């Protein structure tokens, strides 16, 4: 079953007058690329969090956040100096870059760890257990999201492969006409110079057969059919197949290009163009496959 590299997961767990929030999202990337934003109280666990993410997700550009939202509670305090300093800094930054200032400063500033804090910034084991649970649940939700997205990709690829196979099935009806057209054109050209150049008809027939054999597309059709079949098998049976599917798509492109270069027939060239269009859509989306 395919999995997408795109996903999102979020978990919120109440704990002693605040809400511990873990958020994680991922996009496509050739390798694992993790970026974390962790509240100061959880900073000491950053390496542990990164290790958990890398073990769980394999590949992708991952953005992770772990913070807490506070609720009204006597044990929570606002640092007025930090609040004022951050508001002034962000306001000046908005003016310098011609960016519209936010309507609700409190919603933004109170999420900054230095502005809002509990009486202690010491992380105890009980709170970390809750935070670790939030991290694990957010990752699980992202993995489920990836599976759902992967199902959509598999359906998309199946449709595109069916389209290419259907177009390939149209090719044989033009092959005989293509050969007859090439042969007739060569014979007409020779008739025009028959009074000027003498040639051996038997040798001409041999050369004509050799030329037509060079334009034979039987092998290209068979290889393209095999690539389509293999693409389907990899989708169904293997895990972490994104790179392999990309390689198969490249091989499909080579066979389609060769069909185009050998076609010498307008209808076949139209079919080749349509197949290229379907394949390009596959190549674009295969980048999102884990």
C-alpha positions in Angstrom: 0.0 0.0 0.0 1.3 3.4 -0.9 1.9 6.1 1.6 2.2 9.8 0.9 5.0 12.0 2.3 2.4 14.7 2.9 0.6 14.6 6.2 -0.5 16.4 9.3 -1.1 15.4 12.9 -2.0 17.3 16.1 -2.7 16.2 19.7 -3.9 18.4 22.6 -3.8 17.0 26.2 -4.8 19.1 29.2 -2.4 19.2 32.1 -2.5 21.2 35.3 -4.2 24.3 34.0 -2.7 24.3 30.5 -3.0 22.4 27.3 0.1 20.6 25.9 0.0 20.8 22.1 2.1 18.7 19.7 1.8 19.5 16.0 3.6 17.8 13.1 3.4 18.1 9.3 5.4 16.7 6.5 6.1 17.4 2.8 8.0 15.5 0.2 11.7 15.4 0.3 14.5 13.1 -1.0 15.6 12.4 2.6 14.6 13.0 6.2 14.7 16.7 7.0 13.4 17.6 10.5 12.8 21.1 11.9 11.6 21.5 15.5 10.1 24.3 17.5 9.9 23.4 21.1 8.9 25.4 24.2 11.8 26.1 26.5 10.5 23.8 29.2 10.7 20.9 26.8 14.0 21.9 25.1 16.1 19.3 26.9 14.0 16.6 25.1 14.6 17.9 21.6 17.1 15.2 20.6 14.7 12.5 22.0 11.9 14.0 19.9 13.9 14.1 16.8 15.0 10.4 17.3 11.3 9.4 17.7 10.3 11.2 14.5 13.1 9.8 12.4 12.4 6.3 13.6 8.7 6.6 12.8 8.5 8.5 9.5 11.5 7.3 7.4 11.5 10.2 4.9 10.1 13.7 4.3 10.5 17.4 5.2 9.1 17.4 8.7 8.0 20.5 10.8 7.3 19.7 14.4 6.1 22.0 17.2 5.6 21.2 20.9 4.2 24.0 23.1 1.5 24.7 25.6 -1.6 26.9 25.6 -2.4 28.4 28.9 -5.8 28.7 30.6 -6.9 31.1 33.3 -5.1 29.8 36.4 -3.5 31.5 39.4 -0.3 29.5 38.9 0.2 31.0 35.4 1.9 34.3 35.1 2.5 36.8 32.4 5.8 38.5 32.0 4.8 42.1 31.2 8.3 43.2 30.2 8.6 40.3 27.7 5.0 40.9 26.5 5.7 44.6 25.7 9.1 43.9 24.2 7.9 41.3 21.8 4.8 43.4 20.8 7.1 46.3 20.0 9.6 44.2 18.1 6.9 42.5 16.0 5.1 45.8 15.3 8.3 47.4 14.1 9.0 44.4 11.9 5.6 44.6 10.4 6.1 48.3 9.6 9.5 47.7 8.1 8.2 45.0 5.7 4.8 46.6 5.0 3.0 43.6 6.6 -0.5 44.0 8.1 -0.4 43.8 11.9 -2.4 41.1 13.6 -5.8 42.0 15.1 -5.4 39.8 18.2 -2.0 40.4 19.7 -2.8 38.4 22.8 -3.3 35.2 20.8 0.1 35.5 19.3 2.1 36.9 22.2 0.8 34.5 24.9 2.1 31.6 22.9 5.6 32.8 23.2 7.3 30.8 26.0 9.1 33.8 27.5 5.8 35.8 27.8 3.7 33.1 29.5 5.2 30.8 32.1 4.2 28.8 35.1 5.9 29.3 38.4 8.6 26.9 37.4 10.4 26.2 34.1 11.6 22.9 35.5 10.3 19.9 33.5 9.2 17.1 35.8 8.7 13.4 34.8 4.9 13.6 35.1 4.6 16.5 32.7 7.1 14.9 30.2 5.1 11.7 30.2 2.0 13.7 29.1 4.0 15.6 26.6 5.6 12.5 25.2 2.2 10.9 24.8 1.1 14.0 22.9 4.1 13.7 20.6 3.5 10.0 19.9 -0.2 10.6 19.2 0.5 13.5 16.8 3.0 11.2 14.9 0.4 8.4 14.7 -2.2 10.8 13.3 0.3 12.0 10.7 1.0 8.4 9.7 -2.8 7.8 9.3 -3.0 10.9 7.2 -0.2 9.6 5.0 -2.0 6.3 4.5 -5.2 8.1 3.4 -3.3 10.3 1.0 -1.4 7.2 -0.3 -4.7 5.6 -1.1 -5.7 8.6 -3.2 -2.3 8.5 -5.0 -2.7 4.8 -5.7 -6.1 5.4 -7.3 -4.6 8.3 -9.3 -1.7 6.2 -10.6 -4.0 3.3 -11.5 -6.2 5.6 -13.6 -3.1 7.0 -15.4 -1.6 3.6 -16.1 -4.9 2.3 -17.4 -5.0 5.3 -19.8 -1.5 4.6 -21.1 -2.3 0.9 -21.5 -5.4 1.9 -23.4 -3.5 4.2 -25.7 -0.9 1.6 -26.3 -3.6 -0.8 -27.4 -4.5 1.6 -30.2 -1.1 1.5 -31.8 -1.3 -1.9 -33.7 -4.2 -0.7 -35.9 -1.8 1.9 -37.5 1.3 -0.3 -37.8 0.5 -2.0 -41.1 -0.6 1.3 -42.7 2.6 2.9 -41.4 4.8 0.3 -43.1 2.8 0.4 -46.4 3.0 4.2 -46.4 6.8 4.1 -45.9 7.3 1.5 -48.6 5.1 3.3 -51.1 6.9 6.6 -50.5 10.3 5.0 -51.1 9.1 3.3 -54.3 7.6 6.6 -55.6 10.9 8.4 -55.0 12.8 5.7 -56.9 10.4 5.8 -59.8 11.2 9.5 -60.2 14.9 8.8 -60.7 14.5 5.4 -62.5 15.6 6.9 -65.8 18.7 8.3 -64.3 19.9 5.6 -61.9 19.8 1.8 -62.5 19.3 -0.3 -59.4 18.9 -4.0 -58.5 15.3 -4.7 -57.5 16.4 -7.7 -55.4 18.9 -5.5 -53.5 16.3 -2.8 -53.1 13.9 -5.3 -51.5 16.6 -6.4 -49.1 17.4 -2.8 -48.1 13.8 -2.0 -47.7 13.2 -5.0 -45.4 16.3 -3.9 -43.3 15.0 -0.3 -43.1 11.5 -1.4 -42.1 13.0 -3.7 -39.4 14.7 -0.7 -37.9 11.4 0.9 -37.5 9.8 -2.1 -35.8 8.3 -1.2 -32.4 7.4 -4.7 -31.1 10.1 -4.6 -28.4 9.1 -1.1 -27.2 5.5 -2.1 -26.9 6.4 -5.2 -24.9 8.8 -3.4 -22.6 6.3 -0.6 -22.0 3.6 -3.2 -21.1 6.1 -4.9 -18.7 6.9 -1.5 -17.0 3.2 -0.8 -16.5 2.7 -4.2 -15.0 5.8 -3.8 -12.7 4.6 -0.3 -11.6 1.3 -1.9 -10.4 3.1 -4.7 -8.6 5.4 -2.3 -6.7 2.4 -0.2 -5.7 0.6 -3.2 -4.3 3.3 -5.2 -2.6 6.2 -3.1 -1.4 6.8 -0.4 1.3 8.7 2.8 0.8 8.5 2.5 -3.0 8.6 6.2 -4.0 12.1 6.1 -5.5 11.6 2.8 -7.2 8.3 4.0 -8.8 10.2 7.1 -10.0 12.8 4.9 -11.7 10.1 2.8 -13.4 8.4 6.0 -14.7 11.7 7.0 -16.2 12.0 3.7 -18.0 8.4 4.1 -19.3 9.3 7.5 -20.6 12.3 6.0 -22.6 10.0 3.5 -24.3 7.3 6.1 -25.1 10.0 8.4 -26.6 11.3 5.6 -28.8 7.8 4.8 -30.0 7.5 8.5 -31.0 10.8 8.6 -32.8 10.0 5.4 -34.8 6.3 6.1 -35.5 6.5 8.0 -38.8 2.7 8.2 -38.6 0.6 11.1 -37.6 -2.0 9.1 -35.7 0.7 7.2 -33.8 2.4 10.4 -32.9 -0.8 11.8 -31.5 -1.1 8.7 -29.3 2.5 9.1 -28.1 1.8 12.7 -27.1 -1.2 11.6 -25.1 0.9 8.9 -23.4 3.6 11.5 -22.5 0.9 13.7 -21.0 -0.4 10.9 -18.8 3.2 9.9 -17.8 4.2 13.5 -16.8 1.2 13.6 -14.4 2.5 10.3 -12.9 6.0 11.7 -12.5 4.7 14.8 -10.8 2.8 12.9 -8.2 5.3 10.1 -7.7 7.5 12.7 -5.9 5.0 12.7 -3.1 5.2 8.9 -2.5 7.1 7.7 0.6 
